[in-house]
Amino acid sequence: MRVKYGKARRKKKKRIFKEAKGNFGGRSKLWRTVQETVLRSRAYAYRDRRVRKRDFRSLWITRITAAARARGLRYSELMYGLRLAEIEVNRKMLSEIAIHNPEVFDELVAKAKDAISKK
């Protein structure tokens, strides 16, 4: 007796077509094109989960830089001063503080400047 893959094949195709839903034209209708599209989209998703982390870090640094410059300090000086003052706060939280609590950020900048001047 020969082996047939009817049910399994249909289940696999259904799953992949569902993943390709929303794509334009043949990219959501034609089996071969759908396979290529889904494979490529998974590769992009895998890559971009890592890229997202870099993008956010870059965004936080940009925000901190702008806030520090407004207070007369460069980004690198601020981070150095915080390290000398033994204030451990990550870049994500530092950017949130700069946006939502500028008075707290002012205090951090003052402590960083103070630590640099004492060195």
ChimeraX attribute file (.defattr): number of C-alpha atoms within 10 A of each C-alpha:
attribute: neighborCount
match mode: 1-to-1
recipient: residues
	/A:1	3
	/A:2	4
	/A:3	5
	/A:4	8
	/A:5	9
	/A:6	8
	/A:7	9
	/A:8	10
	/A:9	11
	/A:10	11
	/A:11	12
	/A:12	11
	/A:13	15
	/A:14	12
	/A:15	11
	/A:16	18
	/A:17	20
	/A:18	13
	/A:19	17
	/A:20	21
	/A:21	13
	/A:22	10
	/A:23	14
	/A:24	9
	/A:25	9
	/A:26	12
	/A:27	19
	/A:28	21
	/A:29	14
	/A:30	11
	/A:31	14
	/A:32	11
	/A:33	15
	/A:34	22
	/A:35	18
	/A:36	12
	/A:37	19
	/A:38	20
	/A:39	14
	/A:40	12
	/A:41	14
	/A:42	12
	/A:43	11
	/A:44	11
	/A:45	12
	/A:46	11
	/A:47	11
	/A:48	13
	/A:49	10
	/A:50	10
	/A:51	11
	/A:52	11
	/A:53	11
	/A:54	11
	/A:55	12
	/A:56	13
	/A:57	14
	/A:58	13
	/A:59	15
	/A:60	19
	/A:61	17
	/A:62	14
	/A:63	20
	/A:64	26
	/A:65	19
	/A:66	16
	/A:67	23
	/A:68	21
	/A:69	13
	/A:70	10
	/A:71	13
	/A:72	11
	/A:73	17
	/A:74	16
	/A:75	18
	/A:76	11
	/A:77	15
	/A:78	23
	/A:79	20
	/A:80	16
	/A:81	23
	/A:82	22
	/A:83	15
	/A:84	18
	/A:85	17
	/A:86	12
	/A:87	13
	/A:88	11
	/A:89	12
	/A:90	9
	/A:91	18
	/A:92	15
	/A:93	12
	/A:94	20
	/A:95	23
	/A:96	15
	/A:97	18
	/A:98	21
	/A:99	14
	/A:100	10
	/A:101	12
	/A:102	13
	/A:103	12
	/A:104	13
	/A:105	21
	/A:106	16
	/A:107	11
	/A:108	20
	/A:109	22
	/A:110	16
	/A:111	19
	/A:112	23
	/A:113	20
	/A:114	15
	/A:115	17
	/A:116	17
	/A:117	9
	/A:118	8
	/A:119	7
